[in-house]
């Protein structure tokens, strides 16, 4: 298992690997061949950035059984249900979520996020994990009133700051049984495990790649469990996934 971090320090952007609670700088992005440099940073010295700048973001809806129960006993989808999120919605760890004017009910959604490592098309579920680079925590912030009343989910899901990711990229783990939690102001509001995904990580990638080319750095949000809750200015939102760290964002108006 490795954890990669993208960060800024002294007005420059770097990538590094976390070891023993220190950041060891590397010479390139994690997606390319790299060497360790001589530089080592501590966390108080740096500003953590979104770990990747994706070309596209695909999100999967209705992918936990207990979430289906929450929204009204809907039948399980026969295949993954994807929708798109604009890359401009991405923010990183400790960057504020800004509630847009006109949205009256905004909720958090804790999610496991897949980071693709290779271009792929028409791959099988059996081979899907060969194309994954790693995983990170995600929060698919959603304006429920817009989601309910608009013909499309673009406003509800792609408003600026509505896709926090981070704090790191974790590689070399099994994504099929990871504890996932969301806390709002310290209170646990979502608590589940990725083993309860209706469609697994491998099945999601196989399905998406059957109609869309996936490329290095693309993100896939895999769905949220249980009953997300409304968020308000001043709230502290923490998404924690086993082995992946804690993604923390404050809510502002």
Secondary structure as UniProt FT lines:
FT   STRAND          2..9
FT   TURN            10..11
FT   STRAND          12..19
FT   TURN            20..21
FT   STRAND          22..26
FT   TURN            30..31
FT   STRAND          36..41
FT   HELIX           43..45
FT   STRAND          47..48
FT   STRAND          57..61
FT   HELIX           65..70
FT   TURN            71..72
FT   STRAND          81..85
FT   HELIX           87..89
FT   STRAND          90..91
FT   TURN            93..94
FT   STRAND          97..98
FT   TURN            101..102
FT   STRAND          106..107
FT   STRAND          110..116
FT   TURN            125..127
FT   HELIX           128..131
FT   STRAND          132..140
FT   STRAND          142..143
FT   HELIX           144..149
FT   HELIX           154..158
FT   TURN            160..161
FT   STRAND          163..171
FT   TURN            175..176
FT   STRAND          179..184
FT   TURN            185..186
FT   STRAND          187..193
FT   HELIX           194..196
FT   HELIX           201..209
FT   TURN            210..211
FT   TURN            216..217
FT   STRAND          219..221
FT   TURN            233..234
FT   STRAND          236..241
FT   TURN            242..244
FT   STRAND          245..252
//
